[in-house]
């Protein structure tokens, strides 16, 4: 089966460890947002409750630390 042309550029991007970690981070954010939207559409839960805001704030801080650590690892490799 022939591979689409984007396939080679995608594998070229993912050969580097830090680029792979960035891709996993963005995939995690996309899944979190999709799940959050699905829960808000399916259930009648108030989104301004402390529980939802706490989950979003905690996840945001986790992803911020995740991306900062990747950035620091990339800077470490430049030395």
ABEGO torsion letter per residue (X at the ends): XBBBAAAAAAAAAAABAAAAAAAAAAAAAAAAAAAAAAAAAABABBAABAAAAAAAAAAAAAAAAAAAAAAAAAAAAAX
